């Protein structure tokens, strides 16, 4: 059994690969100047970049869990999400309201993909 950990720190790895599956750490784009639209766009770009680094792509997404600080932002986040997945195979998805580690974090994405 081989487990590959990429960009590890003392706390976590940004990417973990096991059995042809790619797991990404939670992706955020926290900046007090950015609204939910900007944060969601930046998170999705980070997901694309990390999947490429892991030898995968958005075409191989399996599951995305979206944590959103305030469900009042759900429609605006979904507008960005829907545009992003419009021409991609659709992954399984969950979206939940959550308390975030920092107040400026409006959205966080947890991603699993095939390699």
C-alpha positions as CSV (number, residue, x, y, z in Angstrom):
1,X,0.0,0.0,0.0
2,X,1.6,3.3,-1.1
3,X,0.4,6.6,0.2
4,X,2.0,9.7,-1.3
5,X,1.8,13.0,0.6
6,X,2.6,16.2,-1.3
7,X,3.3,19.6,0.2
8,X,3.3,18.4,3.8
9,X,3.7,20.6,6.8
10,X,3.8,19.8,10.5
11,X,0.0,19.9,10.5
12,X,-1.2,18.4,7.2
13,X,-0.6,17.6,3.6
14,X,-2.1,19.7,0.8
15,X,-2.5,16.5,-1.4
16,X,-2.6,12.9,-0.4
17,X,-2.7,10.1,-3.1
18,X,-3.7,6.5,-2.3
19,X,-5.2,3.8,-4.5
20,X,-5.5,6.1,-7.5
21,X,-7.5,8.5,-5.5
22,X,-6.5,12.1,-4.8
23,X,-7.6,13.9,-1.6
24,X,-7.1,17.6,-1.2
25,X,-6.9,19.5,2.1
26,X,-9.7,22.1,2.6
27,X,-9.3,25.0,0.1
28,X,-10.0,28.5,1.2
29,X,-9.3,32.0,-0.2
30,X,-9.8,34.2,2.8
31,X,-9.4,37.9,2.3
32,X,-11.7,40.4,4.1
33,X,-11.9,42.4,0.8
34,X,-13.4,39.4,-1.1
35,X,-17.0,38.5,-1.1
36,X,-18.4,34.9,-1.5
37,X,-18.2,35.1,-5.3
38,X,-14.5,36.0,-5.3
39,X,-13.6,33.5,-2.6
40,X,-15.4,30.7,-4.4
41,X,-13.7,31.5,-7.7
42,X,-10.3,31.6,-6.1
43,X,-11.0,28.3,-4.2
44,X,-12.0,26.6,-7.4
45,X,-8.8,27.8,-9.2
46,X,-6.8,26.4,-6.3
47,X,-8.6,23.1,-6.7
48,X,-7.7,23.0,-10.4
49,X,-4.1,23.8,-9.7
50,X,-3.7,21.2,-7.0
51,X,-5.5,18.5,-9.0
52,X,-3.1,19.2,-11.9
53,X,-0.1,18.9,-9.5
54,X,-1.5,15.6,-8.3
55,X,-1.8,14.2,-11.8
56,X,-5.6,14.5,-11.9
57,X,-8.1,17.1,-13.2
58,X,-11.5,18.4,-12.8
59,X,-12.7,15.8,-15.2
60,X,-12.0,13.2,-12.5
61,X,-13.8,14.8,-9.6
62,X,-15.6,12.3,-7.4
63,X,-16.8,14.3,-4.4
64,X,-16.8,17.9,-3.3
65,X,-18.0,19.0,0.1
66,X,-18.6,22.8,0.4
67,X,-18.6,24.5,3.8
68,X,-20.2,27.9,3.7
69,X,-20.2,30.3,6.6
70,X,-23.6,31.8,5.9
71,X,-26.4,30.1,3.9
72,X,-27.5,33.5,2.8
73,X,-24.5,33.3,0.4
74,X,-25.7,29.9,-1.0
75,X,-27.2,31.3,-4.2
76,X,-24.2,33.5,-5.0
77,X,-21.8,30.6,-4.3
78,X,-23.9,28.3,-6.5
79,X,-23.8,30.8,-9.4
80,X,-20.0,30.5,-9.4
81,X,-20.1,26.7,-8.9
82,X,-22.7,26.2,-11.7
83,X,-20.6,28.1,-14.2
84,X,-17.5,26.2,-13.1
85,X,-19.1,22.7,-13.6
86,X,-21.1,23.6,-16.6
87,X,-18.9,21.8,-19.1
88,X,-17.4,19.2,-16.6
89,X,-18.6,15.8,-15.4
90,X,-20.6,16.6,-12.2
91,X,-19.1,15.2,-9.0
92,X,-21.2,14.2,-6.0
93,X,-21.6,17.2,-3.8
94,X,-22.7,18.3,-0.3
95,X,-23.0,21.8,1.0
96,X,-23.3,22.6,4.7
97,X,-23.2,25.7,6.8
98,X,-20.2,25.7,9.2
99,X,-18.3,27.8,11.7
100,X,-15.1,28.7,10.0
101,X,-11.6,28.8,11.6
102,X,-11.4,32.6,10.8
103,X,-14.2,35.1,10.3
104,X,-12.9,36.2,6.9
105,X,-13.3,32.6,5.5
106,X,-16.7,32.5,3.7
107,X,-16.3,29.2,1.9
108,X,-14.1,26.1,2.1
109,X,-13.9,23.2,-0.4
110,X,-12.9,19.6,0.4
111,X,-12.2,17.6,-2.7
112,X,-11.7,13.9,-3.7
113,X,-10.8,12.9,-7.2
114,X,-9.6,9.9,-9.2
115,X,-6.1,10.1,-10.4
